[in-house]
């Protein structure tokens, strides 16, 4: 106890002596009558407590001076700063006795005092001297000394405010000095120079921490992590990380201590700054392996980093976690319905990249999970009405199947092999994905695996001559048989009733084919006989099955149905529309009905010609004939071509060459348009057990909407066009918030054709309220819809509405 009291007494006496000397030195420096000798003596006395100096100064006294007196002593020096005062010291003494305290003393206090002094209103000499000191402080490693000093503190900072102040001053240093110095700012203070310098200083501090850990001394890395995070969040990420990451890549390659330092550096970044740090690291790191080495287990330990990497950035430091998050989104039916095609393409690319980086052990551990996600996701994509989405689902499902299938055939779809498909499959090209690519490329070959094996001789089969080729005479001439057609024994019937009987009961494939091929022409040549059995014939054709897998079956069947609808439009259209809403029909048959109605309306609305109607009029592309492929986009392009042509015809042009005007003829569609349109639009909201247009059968609903738009277009110049337009706008309004992209595109298509087909005067007189509501909705779609085509169509409709207003206003400019 007595020894403790004695030690305390000695410490108290040392502190009192230190305080007395500091007070005397400050008085000597502040006195106006002090000469050079007294000032020099005071500075030499204080220099003993800074850095390494000679004399009987204890560690306790140095710590007390730095903690309690150093800042006030620096302020005293700065308060006396003037040209006359500095002239009392020789140039060598100014550097050794005056600059020394700012450059060799505690760096954190010197840095804060110098920055604080810049904000005071002083003479230009004062600002020049302080600026010179700050410049020397940076160039002589003052920042690394400051960060290293903070990193050595093992106990929490006594004042959190001081810690936060240091952080702000270090990171925002260019802004602070620029506000004070304006145009007199030195080049080293510019952000493009300061932050790379700060990055180098951070590397030096990390090197000291590495040396300290090897020597058994603990150091804190939290302040460096905070500096790094704050720099990144303030937009200076690239300048620092471009300096820091290449050094870390080299140092962590074979050094476990440096790997621990790097991991801890990232783990200690505050969560509010984690995203920007990780994002910059991902962008700059040269490859996935390096990224894995730098991140360590950050994804597992930090939830923010896990979200950024596995969900937001979708990168592959932990491939199975990123792939799991991607597949959950890919297999979510609501995401497939509501997400734009561009986002789904991005997700598909990310899944394929993730697959290419999975290791064999990860595939084995998550095989069943991948299989379940694949089955759920491919179903959602195949149910989509957007052809590009369906194709993306097929490609991703094929890739997953090839990745997880070890025995047996892999999943294989038929789709258009365009540039985008090739690009997607190329994303699987990585060193770890060779088995996947081999499996994908061999799928097509496995279809013909039933062929008998042949010995591998290294010679193509086509180069091996057969016995008949060896015995043949080379001098015999070769006849061109490429244009030959097979002889047909069966003849087509010449009466409509005989055709019905042949289609229903004949088992002869050749007779069936000949009958179907000639039926369309025969119907048009025999209108009276056709009308007697028109509904019966339409029923037979609607339920007709392809008995012989004929190449032209769909086209010929459609042609015959259109012909019978043209000859007897009212009863046949009523029958077809009734069957469209009836039970126990497949989607294929319902799509056939819509195709027939659209094609028949097109032909009825055009004048009769002496040539074949199929050769003179542009055909509407059949969606049902290629329902499993990507023909939907072609049909949409055809409809948009109709809209574009209609807009072109309504556009006024000057100096246009005169063209031949065709003779005026009655519109045959005028008398029957109501039988086509109104029954078709009435029952769309009545679900059946096997058919629900407002539910899962949105593909048919989308086609129905487009068909109604086509009927509206072909009702141009009819007496009931305004009634059709009003009903169609009400129909569109009831479905305006539909979640399916294809349906929304159809609704916008209907609005375009209504504005183009109904006379302007009737639009304003009969549909003012509907047009006003539609305009507000179109503005919302043009701004917020997720699909780019919907936004484009909405803008086109808004332009049509604006043109409509200007056309009805006589005072508006042309």
Secondary structure, DSSP 8 states (H G I E B T S, - for coil): -HHHHHHHHHHHHHHHHHHHHHHHHHHHHH-TT--HHHHHHHHHHHHTTSSS-SSS--HHHHHHIIIIIHHHHHHHHHHT-SHHHHTTS-HHHIIIIIIHHHHHS-HHHHHHHHHHHHTS---HHHHHHHHHHHHHHHHTTHHHHHHHHHHH--S--S-HHHHHHHHHHHHTHHHHHHHHHGGG--GGGSHHHHHHHHHHHHHHHHHHHHHHHHTT-----HHHHHHHHHHHHTT-HHHHHHHHHHHHHHHTSS-HHHHHHHHHHHHTS-HHHHHHHHHHHHHHSSSHHHHHHHHTTHHHH-HHHHHIIIIIS---TTHHHHHHHHHHHHT-HHHHHHS-HHHHHHHHHHHHHHHHH--HHHHHHTHHHHHHHHHHHHHHHHT-S-HHHHHHHHHHHHHHHHHH--SS----------HHHHHHHHTT-SGGGHHHHHHHHHHHHHTTTTS------SS-GGGS--HHHHHS-TTS-----TT----------SSHHHHHHHHHH---HHHHHHHHHHHHHHHHH-HHHHHHTHHHHHHHHHT---SS--TTHHHHHHHHHHHHHHHTHHHHHHHHHHHHTSSS--HHHHHHHHHHHHHHHHHHTS---SS-HHHHS-----SGGGTTTTHHHHHHHHHHHHHHHHHHHHS--SS------------GGGGTHHHHHHHHHHSTT---SS--TTTT-HHHHHHHHHHHHHHHHHTTT-TTHHHHHHHHHHHHHHTTT-S-HHHHHHHHHHHHHHHHHS-HHHHHHH-HHHHHHHHHHHHHHHHH-S-HHHHHHHHHHHHHHHHHHHHH-TTS--
